[in-house]
Amino acid sequence: MEITEKSFENLVRAEFAPKSTYLNTASNSLLPARTVAALHEAALLRAEGRPLTSLYEDVEACRAGYARLAGVPATRVAVGASVAAHTGVIAAALPAGAEVLTAEDDFTSVLNPFHVRGDLKVRNVPLERIAESVRPDTALVAVSAVQSADGRIADLAALREAARAHGARTYVDFSQSAGWLPMDADAYDFSASVSFKWLLGPHGAAFFVVPEDFGGLTPMLAGWVAGEEPWDSCYGPVAELAHSARRFDLTHALFTFAGLRRSLELIEELGVAAVHEHDLALADRFRTGLAALGHEPVSAPGSAIVSVPGLGDRQPELSRAGIEVSNRAGNLRAAFHLYNTPTDVDRLLAALSA
């Protein structure tokens, strides 16, 4: 059911009450009230010695919720703690000498596991040229859907077609887009995302989508939770790995998933399409205001992240004024999400004009 503008506003205002002008979701989001309540209840379970059964149920609810957002079956979704760990599993599966094509200055978690192997050919090209740079000896293309530093959006459709034409596999990090930009994880061989940014969750959880046949990956980090019968896999080697992507699970941060379950429910209630429309309207308002002030942001049309060269050093003064943004590579980075309003945008513009 399509949500109305009024119901969107009412639902958001019921969940968030920021004490600052918070424009830093690209670093981490605010937590919804329902998520805070769930975290508190999870802590009480431990404090009072009650059974933790519901916390394990939260993990599976999160897996299913993310799968719906990603457009894949839950059997293809593994849960862990970081994108870097999931990238490492992919890196470990590549043969020595394989070429990995990446975007220049992409986020470290997408890149570094390929570099530390030491025997892979990692080739970096400008984001705008990544599709045209795929060649017959490229084994894997790894890229963030949206660049953390400046909000530029990768042309994933072109990348996918180029990779398919040359027999290369694809790996996409959706950390800076999942929650506000529609996602089709089924279009790529592998993908990952953290949950503490646009998905509104606590720190400590990440999702990993793999093919039905696991894409030749070995669950090198598998512990007891990766067993087909986890509670029968606590001692000795795991006798039978999970028949689903759960074989790539890492030990679950139970409190995190207790909260994240409620955050994902909120995203689904609002709908990614409505969040996308809201976020982009604010980002475009900021871009228009910047132009009036004589500033030109990094070109990133259609992005909820706006990065302004040369203004990054103003971040401390803005923070002292109660406006939270980031300094990334010398750029002032503002990230607009569902709890932001036009008043937030105008306050930042007024501060920059001072």
SULJOMO-V852098 format. One record per backbone hydrogen bond with DSSP energy under -0.5 kcal/mol. NH is the residue of the N-H (numbers start at 1). CO is the residue of the C=O. E is the energy in kcal/mol with one decimal. If there is no record, write none. Layout:
NH_CO_E / NH_CO_E
//
This chain:
8_4_-2.5 / 9_5_-2.2 / 10_6_-2.7 / 11_7_-2.5 / 12_8_-2.4 / 13_9_-2.6 / 14_10_-1.5 / 15_11_-0.8 / 15_12_-1.0 / 16_12_-1.8 / 21_322_-3.2 / 22_20_-1.3 / 23_21_-0.8 / 23_324_-2.2 / 25_335_-0.8 / 27_24_-1.9 / 28_24_-1.9 / 29_196_-2.5 / 32_200_-0.5 / 33_15_-1.4 / 36_32_-2.1 / 37_33_-2.4 / 38_34_-1.8 / 39_35_-2.3 / 40_36_-2.2 / 41_37_-2.2 / 42_38_-2.3 / 43_39_-2.2 / 44_40_-1.9 / 45_41_-1.8 / 46_42_-1.4 / 47_43_-2.6 / 48_44_-2.7 / 49_45_-0.6 / 49_46_-0.7 / 50_45_-1.9 / 55_52_-1.2 / 56_52_-1.2 / 57_53_-1.6 / 58_54_-1.6 / 59_55_-1.3 / 60_56_-1.4 / 61_57_-2.1 / 62_58_-2.4 / 63_59_-2.2 / 64_60_-2.2 / 65_61_-2.5 / 66_62_-2.9 / 67_63_-2.1 / 68_64_-1.9 / 69_65_-1.8 / 70_66_-2.7 / 71_67_-1.5 / 72_67_-2.1 / 76_73_-1.9 / 77_74_-1.7 / 78_76_-0.5 / 78_208_-3.4 / 80_206_-3.0 / 86_82_-1.2 / 87_83_-2.9 / 88_84_-2.3 / 89_85_-1.3 / 90_86_-1.5 / 91_87_-2.8 / 92_88_-2.3 / 93_89_-0.8 / 93_90_-0.9 / 94_90_-0.6 / 94_91_-1.1 / 97_119_-3.6 / 98_95_-2.0 / 99_137_-0.7 / 100_121_-2.7 / 101_140_-2.9 / 102_100_-0.5 / 102_123_-2.9 / 103_142_-0.6 / 104_125_-2.5 / 106_103_-1.6 / 110_107_-1.8 / 111_107_-0.8 / 111_108_-1.0 / 112_108_-3.0 / 114_111_-1.5 / 115_111_-1.1 / 116_112_-2.6 / 117_113_-0.6 / 118_114_-0.5 / 118_115_-1.1 / 121_98_-2.6 / 122_120_-1.0 / 123_100_-2.9 / 123_121_-0.6 / 124_122_-0.5 / 125_102_-2.1 / 129_126_-2.0 / 130_127_-1.5 / 133_129_-1.1 / 134_131_-1.2 / 138_135_-2.4 / 139_99_-2.1 / 139_137_-0.5 / 140_99_-1.6 / 141_169_-2.6 / 142_101_-2.7 / 142_140_-0.5 / 143_171_-2.3 / 145_173_-2.7 / 146_173_-0.5 / 147_152_-3.0 / 151_147_-2.4 / 154_145_-2.7 / 156_154_-1.8 / 159_155_-2.2 / 160_156_-2.9 / 161_157_-2.0 / 162_158_-2.4 / 163_159_-2.7 / 164_160_-2.3 / 165_161_-2.1 / 166_162_-1.4 / 167_163_-0.6 / 167_164_-0.8 / 168_163_-2.5 / 169_139_-2.5 / 171_141_-2.6 / 172_190_-2.0 / 173_143_-2.1 / 174_172_-0.7 / 174_192_-3.4 / 177_174_-2.0 / 178_174_-3.2 / 180_177_-2.3 / 181_177_-2.7 / 183_69_-0.5 / 185_70_-2.1 / 186_70_-0.6 / 187_184_-1.7 / 188_185_-1.8 / 190_170_-2.2 / 191_209_-1.7 / 192_172_-2.0 / 193_207_-1.7 / 195_205_-1.4 / 198_175_-0.6 / 200_197_-1.7 / 201_195_-2.5 / 206_80_-1.6 / 207_193_-3.0 / 208_78_-2.5 / 209_191_-3.0 / 210_76_-2.1 / 210_208_-0.5 / 214_211_-1.8 / 216_213_-0.7 / 217_214_-1.9 / 220_218_-2.7 / 222_219_-1.8 / 223_249_-0.5 / 226_223_-1.7 / 227_224_-1.7 / 228_240_-3.1 / 230_227_-0.6 / 232_229_-1.8 / 233_230_-2.0 / 242_226_-3.1 / 245_75_-3.1 / 247_244_-1.9 / 248_245_-2.5 / 249_246_-1.9 / 250_79_-2.2 / 254_252_-1.4 / 257_253_-1.9 / 258_254_-2.0 / 259_255_-1.8 / 260_256_-3.0 / 261_257_-2.0 / 262_258_-0.6 / 262_259_-0.8 / 263_259_-1.6 / 264_260_-2.8 / 265_261_-1.7 / 266_262_-1.8 / 267_263_-2.1 / 268_264_-2.2 / 269_265_-2.3 / 270_266_-2.5 / 271_267_-2.7 / 275_271_-2.1 / 276_272_-3.0 / 277_273_-2.1 / 278_274_-2.3 / 279_275_-3.0 / 280_276_-2.4 / 281_277_-1.8 / 282_278_-1.5 / 283_279_-2.3 / 284_280_-2.8 / 285_281_-1.7 / 286_282_-2.1 / 287_283_-2.3 / 288_284_-2.4 / 289_285_-2.1 / 290_286_-2.5 / 291_287_-2.0 / 292_288_-1.6 / 293_289_-1.1 / 293_290_-0.5 / 294_291_-1.1 / 295_290_-2.8 / 297_295_-0.5 / 298_307_-3.1 / 300_298_-0.6 / 303_300_-1.5 / 306_334_-3.0 / 307_150_-0.5 / 308_332_-2.8 / 309_296_-0.5 / 309_307_-0.6 / 310_330_-0.6 / 311_308_-1.4 / 312_330_-2.0 / 314_311_-2.0 / 315_312_-1.9 / 318_314_-2.2 / 319_315_-2.5 / 320_316_-2.2 / 321_317_-1.2 / 322_319_-1.8 / 323_318_-2.9 / 324_21_-2.6 / 324_322_-0.5 / 325_323_-0.7 / 326_333_-2.1 / 328_326_-0.6 / 328_331_-2.6 / 331_328_-2.3 / 332_308_-2.4 / 333_326_-2.8 / 333_331_-0.7 / 334_306_-3.0 / 334_332_-0.6 / 335_23_-2.3 / 336_304_-2.3 / 340_337_-2.4 / 344_341_-0.6 / 345_341_-1.5 / 346_342_-2.5 / 347_343_-2.2 / 348_344_-2.0 / 349_345_-2.3 / 350_346_-2.4 / 351_347_-2.0 / 352_348_-2.3 / 353_349_-1.7 / 354_350_-0.8 / 354_351_-0.5
//
